[in-house]
């Protein structure tokens, strides 16, 4: 199974830290956040990782190289000329490099969720990992088992969910909601560590844990 790390965002809420460095390269416990993802992906048996880049994107390949340091093959999906295509747009652009089912991870989350490179979607088009609602998202994103939960930014997807959608700047949430209504998406609750490293304050918090 191929994994994709979404790393193209501008990181507006993280400014001024992201004025000179893309958010995935900000350090968590003296290591770039994206490196934590790569290490865990390698540990969980993944071999190929696609990373989309846009804002200051040229800096990411300079730091990560071709992935051989972690026993991985890294492919970069370059959105620097077009500008960041948002989550769904980035996935659609990268589809030729992705396996029929693939894992997607938001580049700015911090979690101990264990990735599964043999996950089976069966008849579903996606499987989303949900977490309890943090303070900054008290109303949650999706309802599951009668409760509202927050989408962790980690999910398994089938190419079938995206292959007939035109490539352009496109958010992921509307596509997910449409397929939830069709009962084409399953869910899982992660009760372990999870943080959205979206602001300097949250970055400081995770570094002080």
Number of C-alpha atoms within 10 A of each C-alpha: 18 19 26 26 24 24 29 28 24 20 20 13 12 19 15 12 15 20 14 11 18 23 30 28 20 19 15 20 14 8 11 16 21 25 18 17 22 22 15 16 23 17 14 14 15 22 19 20 26 22 25 27 28 23 23 17 25 14 15 22 15 9 12 17 13 16 18 11 11 17 17 18 16 21 19 20 22 19 19 16 8 10 15 23 23 18 21 22 20 29 26 22 19 19 17 11 17 21 15 13 20 22 25 21 19 21 26 25 18 20 16 13 15 11 21 14 18 12 14 14 17 8 11 19 21 25 20 21 18 25 22 19 16 14 8 8 12 12 12 18 17 18 13 13 7 7 9 17 22 19 20 24 18 20 21 25 23 21 18 13 16 18 12 9 13 11 16 15 16 19 14 13 13 11 14 19 15 12 16 18 9 10 12 17 20 18 17 12 15 16 11 10 10 17 17 18 23 16 18 14 11 14 21 13 13 14 12 9 6
